[in-house]
């Protein structure tokens, strides 16, 4: 099985589905991670150029903890993610053609900021585009529509999961991967007074309470034709 996570900023996948991605790996799946934005505006002191480079390294380190085979970075500047940018659509479509995933996990289509919702639309648009033979491409077109699951929002606000993944055995790896994003955890603690690793772990515990396990992550499917599948796609 092949799994592609499409997140906006370099820490978003670890926050919302890091445990699930690790569980996929432990069950023998090939996991690939793709970050659309480079996170260059995520600090008040570090300048955008150096910060983007730093966050790329942090994402690679986090991907290694998760066990991802490859971490892609589309290198779009923060607040510039646009689901109608055809160059970015084609770039993500080629990632999908390269990975040939059985399932894509991405942001919910309603979230607290523009970049996240645009990434959600970008993922669904690019997955459709990946099957079009006459778009600019590096790899052979996909031959089927890929099922998509939306991952939880930050703190679970306005998100009601229909599916849960028990990550009790993976919670420590999830937090270890999240801690690789040192620039963000340090900044959020100093700037906002938030212990972000604790917050993310608490949210996973809350989802666990909802489904009767110690820790969980929540998802809902992108329910449009023809994205349905008879396969069990979540671990």
N, C-alpha and C positions, 0 to 999 in steps of 0.2 A: 504494500500500500504506500502511496505517496501523498504527502500532505503539504499544502502551502499556506503559511500564515502571511497575510498582507496587513501590516500595521502602518500607521502614519509616522509617528516619531520613534526613534530607536528604542525606547523602553515600553512602548504600548503593548506589544505582544507578551512580554514578560509579565506585565501587570494583569492582563485579562485572560490569557490562555497559556501562560508559561508552564503550569502544572500539566495541562492537557497535552501540550507539545512534548514534554518530557515523558509522559505516559505512552504516547504514540511510539517514541523512540524505544522505550523499554519493551514494547510489544512487537518490535521488529520493523516498524514503519520507517520510511525515509522522510525526514522532515526538512523543509526548506523555509527560511524566513526572508521576508522582503519588507524593507522600510522605504516608504515613499519620500518622506521629508527627512532632511538631514539634522534637524534639531538645532539649527544655528542661532535661534533667538531665545533659547532656553536658559538664559543667564543674564544677570544685570551687570556683571563685571567682565567676564570673559568675552572677547570680541567674537563676532559671528564666524569668521574664517577659522581661527584656532578651535573654537567650540565644535564646529562641524566635524573637524578632523578627530577631535577627542571623542565625540559621541559615536563616530564610526568605529573607532577602536573598542569602545565600551560595548557596542552592539556585537562585534565579532567575539569578544570575550564571553558575553552572555550567551551567544549562540553555541559556543563550545560547551558551556555548562549544560545547556539544554540537550546537546547532542545533535544539533542541526548539521546536515551535510554541507550546506552553503548558506551564507547570509548575503542577500542582495541589497543594494542601496541605490535608489533612483535619484538621489541627491537633489531633490526639489527643496528650495528654501522654505522655511516656515512661513505660514500665512500666504503661500503661493500655490498650494495644492488646488488643482482645478480639474474636475472630472471631464471637462470638455477640451482640455489641452491634448490634441491628437498625438503630439510627440510623446507625451507621457503615457497615454493610453497604449500606443504601439510598443513602448518600452516595457510596460507591464505585461502586455499581451505576449511579448517574446519570452519573458520570464515564465509565463504560464505554459507556453509552447515547449520551453526547455524542460520544465519540471514534469509536465503532463500529470497534474495532480488528480487524485480520486476525489478530493474535497478541498475547498478553500475556506479558511476562517479569516474573517475581517471584522471591521468595526460595525457596530449597529448603525442603521441608516438614520437614526436620530441620536445626537450626542451633544455634548456641551460646547463644542467649538467647531468652527467651519472646516478646519483641516481634517478632522475626524470624519465628518459626514461626507466630505468630498472624496476621501479615501475609500469609504464604503461604496460610493457610486463608481469611483474609478475601478475598483476591483470587479464589480459586476459588469461594467462596460467593457473592461479589458478582457474578461473571461469570454464574453460574447465575441469580441473582436478577434480573439485568438483562433477562432475557427474560420475566419475569412481569408481566403487564399490570395486576394488581390490587395490586401493592405501591405504596407512595407513590413518586411519580416526577415529574421535571420534563420528561423527554424520552421520545420514543416507545420502546417496548420493543425490545430486540435481537431479531432474527429467526433467529439461529442461535447454536450454541455456539461459543465462541472457543477455539482451541487455546492452550495455556499451556506455556511453557518455564520450568523452574526454573534460576536462575543459580547460580553458584559460591558456596560458603561462604567466610568469611574465612580466608585462608591455605589454602583448599582442603581443610580438614579434613573427613574422612568424606564426601567428594563425589567420585564418579567420573563424569566427563562421558561422554556418548554422542555429543555433537556439539561441534565446535569451530568458532570463527570466527577467521579470520586477521585480526588487528588491527595488523599490523606498520606499515601506513601511517597508522594512527589512534592509535598509542600516545602520541605527543606531545600530541595533543588530549585524550586520556583523562586524562593526568597534569595538563594545564593545567586541565581542568574540576575535577579532584579538588582542586587547589591553591586553587580558589575557596572551599573550605571551610576558610578560614584559622583559624577558632576551634578547629576540631578538630585540625588538623595541629600547630598551635602547642601546644595542650594536651597532646596525646599525646607530643610530644617532651619537654616540660617535666615532665609527670607520670609518664610511663612509659618515657622514654628511647627512643622508637620514631620513626625517620624513616619516617613512614607512607607518603609518596609513593614512597619507595624500596622499601618492603615491597610495595606494590601493583604496582609495575612489575616487581619480582622474581617475584611470583606469575604475572603475565602471561607473563613469560619462561619460567617453568617449564611452564606450559600449552603454550607454543609448542614447547618441547622434545618434549612428548608427541606433537605432531602434525606436527612437521617444519617449523615456520616460526619466525621470530624472536620474535614475540609473538602470543598467542592468548587468547581467553576461552572457558570451557567451560560447557556447558548439558546438561540432560537434559529430555525431554518429560514432561508430566503425562499418563501413559498410562492414562486411564480413558475408557470410552465416554461420550459420543460426541465426544471431543476430537481424534480423529485427523483428519488432513487429507492430501489428495493433493498439496497445494501445497508448494513449497520455501519455508519461512518464515524461515529465518535467512539473513543476507546472506553 
